[in-house]
Each structure stands twice: as C-alpha cells, then as structure tokens.
C-alpha cells in the first residue's frame, strides 16, 4: 500500500513538471509568432515605401526637388509642374489660328515662365538673361511678391499663374488658391479675387493645370467676368485639347491667346531645342506664337544657349502683345 502511494506521489510530481513547462513553451511560441508578424509587416512597409517612391515616366521630371526654405513656411508646399496633355508627348501639332501679319518684319514670340514662387535662385537666372520674358507666379507662394517686384523693377511683365482643377484631382492637387468645379459661383469668385490681389503688378492670367475646369463653360465665364472688370488678359495654357476657354473669351470679349508650344515637357537638351525651333516655325507661319517653359535649370541653360538663334528669327515680346479680342 505504501509503495502504491509513493508511486502516486511520484506521478503527481511528474505531472507538475510537465504542466510547469507548458506556459513557457506557449510563451516561446507566441513570442516567435509575434516576431514573425512584426518582421513581415516591416518588410511589407519597406517594399510599399520603395515602390511608391518610384515615379512614373511622366511625374519623374515634373516634381519639384526639395528646396531650402527662404522664409518661415516656404518649404511646406512644393508645387508640381504642369500636367502635360497627351498630345504633347508626341509630335506637337499646330493649333488652328489666324495669321497675324507683322509689318516690321520679324514675327512676335512671347515666352512665359510658369510655376514661379518657390525658388528665387532660378528666377534670378532668368532675370539676368536681360531678355523679354513673362513671369507667371503661383498665388500664395512664399516668394510671390518678391518675384513680382523683381520683374516690375526689371521692366518685365508678371502674370498670375492661376491654379485650376485637373481631371486627376484630388490625387493631384493644383495647390493653394485652386479653383474647383465643385465651387459655387460665390466661392469661385471669392477665391479668384484672393488670388488676384495676392500678387502685385500682374497684367494677365494663365491657368496652372485646369484640364477639368477649363472644359466647363459656366466656370470659365465666371472667371472671365472678373478678369474683364479688372482689365486683365487671359492666356490658355491648353492643358487639354477639350478646353473651352476660347469660346468663353469670345463671348465676354477679353484679350486672349493660347499656348502654342510647351518648351520643356521633355527635359532633355535635344527635345527642348526641338521645341524652341518649333516655336520659331509657328511664329513664322502665323506671325506670332506663345511658348511656355518652366523653372528648370536645364530649360534656362538651353534657352540661354538658343537666344542668338531666337533673336535672329523672332522678336521677343511680353505676353500682353500677343493677346487679342476674338471676333464673333
């Protein structure tokens, strides 16, 4: 009897040892699973970050590099350059237009530098060229007044580069002060007025993005009504082939022109030179032309290099000398 009781006590002790091991084993298992899940999550996050940081073929050259803030808050928003319409990615086709005879010989060309307001260094480079260009400045940008005054002091024309809703909105934001299709007439006019008074010395306006809003006639008529009251002209950047700006400008009889050529939608020296030559051809054919460029260093370098060729074949003028009232 005593022997059997002893065996029972041994079994109890052995049972305790097995049960004591279970929590430790379970803890190890849970810890291993937890570490594995953390590792998988970290790998997934890293892979997603790396993939999202790879730009698509169009946006790679359209995003602004990070700039050193030049005043408090100036680095909080970095603008994206224009979203070019699909037809700009292949051979550029001429826009149907009337020929404007030039009695004094050389055809006229206006070159507009868009998307200014965030980098004074590249602006100074363009100013130091001592050539007639037009500076188009984004509203509510940190350097808007400084750039507008510099242009005014240099005797150059300044414009408001008016942000408008693109078809890609809201995944692509046109930036502070944007006019949106969803705005009521009062909201749109109020925002437009804020944008217009934000930049001094402006003589006209052209659209930043706007591939959606420029196709909505009621919105463009609202915009043009305000511009007419202020005596400002409008140049359509033509970010979509479906733009209705011209018909609205005809209806409201405001001075108007359209962009003929984007000079730097492809940021390669040969491509920019090709576009400059194409701009000259359009001007020679029609008597005048509008070219739009952006504040890239490569654009500045090629434009400076091509100046002798440009000035030999065309007369560079402010944007205001290209706009006209459109006949009914």
C-alpha positions in Angstrom: 0.0 0.0 0.0 2.8 2.3 0.9 4.5 1.5 -2.4 1.5 2.4 -4.4 1.1 5.7 -2.5 4.7 6.5 -3.3 4.2 5.9 -6.9 1.2 8.2 -6.9 3.3 11.0 -5.3 5.9 10.5 -8.0 3.3 10.7 -10.7 2.0 13.9 -9.2 5.4 15.4 -9.1 6.0 14.4 -12.7 2.7 15.9 -13.7 3.6 19.2 -12.1 6.8 19.3 -14.0 5.0 18.8 -17.4 2.4 21.4 -16.6 5.1 23.8 -15.5 6.7 23.6 -18.9 3.6 24.3 -20.9 3.3 28.0 -20.1 7.0 28.6 -21.0 6.6 26.7 -24.3 3.4 28.6 -25.2 5.2 31.9 -24.4 8.0 30.9 -26.7 5.6 30.0 -29.5 3.6 33.3 -29.1 6.8 35.3 -29.0 8.1 33.6 -32.2 4.8 34.2 -34.0 4.7 37.9 -32.8 8.3 38.5 -34.0 7.5 36.8 -37.4 4.4 39.1 -37.8 6.5 42.2 -37.0 9.1 41.1 -39.5 6.5 40.5 -42.3 4.9 43.9 -41.5 8.2 45.7 -41.6 9.2 44.0 -44.9 5.8 44.9 -46.4 6.0 48.5 -45.3 9.5 48.9 -46.7 8.5 47.3 -50.0 5.5 49.6 -50.3 7.6 52.7 -49.5 10.2 51.8 -52.1 7.5 51.2 -54.8 5.6 54.4 -54.0 8.9 56.4 -54.2 9.5 55.2 -57.8 8.0 57.9 -60.0 6.0 57.1 -63.1 7.5 58.1 -66.5 5.7 61.5 -66.6 5.9 62.6 -63.0 9.7 61.8 -62.6 10.6 65.1 -64.2 7.5 67.1 -63.1 8.0 67.1 -59.4 10.0 69.9 -57.8 13.1 69.0 -55.9 13.1 69.8 -52.2 14.2 73.4 -51.7 15.7 75.1 -48.7 13.0 77.3 -47.2 13.8 81.0 -47.8 11.3 82.3 -45.2 9.2 80.6 -42.5 6.8 78.0 -44.0 8.2 78.3 -47.5 9.1 74.7 -47.6 5.7 73.4 -46.5 4.4 73.1 -50.0 6.4 72.1 -53.1 4.5 72.7 -56.3 4.1 70.2 -59.1 4.9 71.4 -62.6 2.3 71.2 -65.3 0.5 68.0 -66.2 1.0 68.0 -69.9 -1.8 66.8 -72.3 -1.3 63.5 -74.0 -0.7 65.1 -77.4 2.4 66.9 -76.0 4.1 63.5 -75.5 4.4 63.0 -79.3 4.9 65.4 -82.1 3.3 68.7 -81.3 0.6 69.7 -83.7 -0.1 73.3 -84.6 -3.2 74.9 -83.1 -5.6 76.3 -85.8 -5.3 80.0 -85.8 -5.4 83.1 -88.0 -2.2 84.6 -89.4 -1.3 88.0 -87.8 0.8 90.0 -90.4 3.8 91.7 -88.9 4.6 94.9 -90.9 8.0 95.4 -89.3 9.4 92.1 -90.4 10.2 89.6 -87.6 7.3 87.6 -86.1 6.5 88.0 -82.4 7.1 85.4 -79.7 6.1 85.6 -76.1 7.9 83.2 -73.7 6.2 82.6 -70.4 8.0 81.0 -67.4 5.3 79.3 -65.3 5.2 77.9 -61.8 7.2 80.6 -60.1 7.1 81.5 -56.4 9.2 78.9 -54.6 12.8 79.3 -55.8 14.4 82.7 -56.1 17.7 81.4 -57.5 16.2 80.1 -60.8 14.2 83.3 -61.1 17.3 85.4 -60.8 18.9 83.3 -63.6 16.1 84.2 -65.9 16.1 87.8 -64.9 19.9 88.0 -65.5 19.4 87.0 -69.1 18.3 90.5 -69.8 15.8 89.4 -72.4 12.0 90.0 -72.7 10.2 87.1 -71.0 7.0 87.0 -68.9 7.0 85.6 -65.4 3.8 83.7 -64.3 3.6 83.4 -60.5 1.6 80.9 -58.4 -0.7 82.6 -55.8 0.0 82.3 -52.1 3.6 81.1 -52.8 6.2 82.3 -50.3 8.1 84.5 -52.8 5.2 85.8 -54.9 5.6 89.5 -54.0 9.4 89.4 -54.2 9.3 87.9 -57.7 6.6 90.2 -58.9 8.5 93.2 -57.7 11.8 92.0 -59.2 10.0 91.5 -62.6 8.5 95.0 -62.3 11.8 96.6 -61.4 13.4 94.8 -64.4 10.6 96.1 -66.7 9.2 92.6 -67.3 5.6 91.5 -67.3 4.2 89.4 -64.5 1.1 87.2 -64.6 -1.0 85.2 -62.1 -0.5 81.5 -62.7 -4.0 80.5 -61.6 -4.4 77.0 -60.2 -7.4 75.2 -61.6 -8.8 71.7 -61.1 -7.2 69.0 -63.3 -9.0 65.8 -64.3 -6.6 64.0 -61.9 -7.9 65.9 -58.9 -7.9 65.1 -55.9 -5.0 62.6 -56.4 -3.1 65.6 -57.9 -3.5 68.9 -56.1 -3.1 72.1 -58.1 -2.1 73.9 -54.9 -3.1 76.8 -52.8 -5.9 79.0 -54.3 -7.1 76.4 -56.7 -10.5 76.9 -58.5 -12.6 73.8 -58.3 -15.6 72.6 -60.4 -17.5 71.9 -57.2 -17.3 75.5 -56.0 -20.4 77.7 -56.1 -20.2 80.9 -58.2 -19.7 82.9 -55.0 -16.9 80.6 -53.7 -15.1 80.6 -57.0 -15.2 84.4 -57.4 -14.2 84.9 -53.8 -11.2 82.6 -54.3 -10.3 84.2 -57.6 -10.3 87.6 -56.1 -8.0 86.5 -53.3 -5.6 85.1 -55.9 -5.7 88.3 -57.9 -4.8 90.6 -55.0 -2.1 88.2 -53.7 0.4 89.2 -56.5 1.1 92.8 -57.3 1.9 94.2 -60.8 0.1 91.5 -62.8 -1.2 92.3 -66.2 -2.8 89.0 -67.0 -3.6 85.4 -66.1 -2.8 81.9 -67.4 -4.0 78.6 -66.0 -2.0 76.2 -63.9 -3.3 72.6 -64.7 -7.0 73.1 -65.2 -7.7 70.2 -67.6 -11.1 69.8 -66.0 -12.2 73.3 -65.1 -11.2 74.8 -68.5 -13.8 72.4 -70.1 -16.7 73.8 -68.0 -18.0 76.9 -69.8 -20.0 78.4 -66.9 -16.9 78.3 -64.6 -14.7 80.0 -67.3 -17.4 82.7 -67.9 -17.3 83.4 -64.2 -13.5 83.7 -64.3 -13.5 85.9 -67.4 -16.2 88.2 -66.0 -13.9 89.1 -63.1 -10.8 89.4 -65.4 -12.7 91.8 -67.7 -13.7 94.0 -64.7 -10.0 94.2 -63.7 -8.8 94.8 -67.3 -6.7 91.6 -67.3 -6.0 89.3 -70.3 -6.0 85.5 -70.3 -3.7 83.0 -72.0 -5.0 79.5 -72.2 -2.1 77.1 -71.3 -4.1 74.4 -73.1 -3.6 71.5 -70.7 -6.4 69.7 -72.5 -7.5 69.6 -76.1 -11.1 69.9 -74.9 -10.6 73.4 -73.5 -13.5 75.8 -73.9 -11.6 79.0 -72.9 -11.6 80.5 -76.4 -15.3 80.5 -76.8 -15.8 82.0 -73.3 -13.2 84.7 -74.1 -15.0 85.4 -77.4 -18.4 85.7 -75.5 -17.0 88.1 -72.9 -14.6 89.9 -75.2 -11.5 89.8 -73.1 -7.9 89.9 -74.6 -7.0 86.2 -75.2 -4.3 84.0 -76.6 -3.4 80.3 -76.5 -0.2 78.4 -75.7 1.3 77.1 -78.9 4.3 75.1 -77.6 5.4 73.7 -74.3 9.2 74.1 -74.5 10.2 71.6 -71.8 7.6 68.9 -71.4 10.5 66.5 -72.1 13.6 67.5 -70.0 16.3 66.6 -72.5 18.5 69.2 -74.3 17.7 67.9 -77.8 14.0 67.9 -77.0 14.0 71.5 -75.7 16.0 72.7 -78.7 13.5 71.0 -81.0 10.6 72.7 -79.2 12.3 76.1 -79.5 12.8 75.6 -83.2 9.1 74.5 -83.5 8.1 77.7 -81.7 10.0 79.7 -84.3 8.3 77.8 -87.1 4.8 78.5 -85.6 5.7 82.2 -85.3 7.0 82.4 -88.8 3.8 80.8 -90.2 1.3 82.8 -88.2 3.1 86.0 -87.4 3.2 85.3 -83.6 3.4 82.5 -81.1 3.3 81.7 -77.4 5.8 79.4 -75.7 5.5 78.2 -72.1 8.5 76.9 -70.1 9.1 76.0 -66.5 11.8 76.9 -64.0 14.2 74.0 -64.6 17.9 74.7 -64.7 18.2 72.7 -68.0 15.5 74.9 -69.5 17.4 78.0 -68.6 20.6 76.7 -69.9 19.2 75.7 -73.3 17.1 78.8 -73.6 20.2 81.0 -72.9 22.2 79.0 -75.5 19.5 79.4 -78.1 18.9 83.1 -77.6 21.1 84.2 -80.6 19.0 81.9 -82.8 15.8 83.1 -81.3 16.6 86.8 -81.5 17.8 86.5 -85.1 14.5 85.0 -86.2 11.8 86.4 -84.0 11.1 89.4 -81.8 10.6 88.5 -78.1 7.7 90.4 -76.6 5.7 90.5 -73.4 2.6 88.2 -73.3 0.3 91.3 -73.5 1.5 91.9 -77.0 0.2 88.5 -78.2 -3.3 88.7 -76.8 -6.3 89.9 -79.0 -10.0 90.3 -78.8 -11.6 87.4 -80.7 -14.1 88.3 -83.4 -17.5 86.8 -83.2 
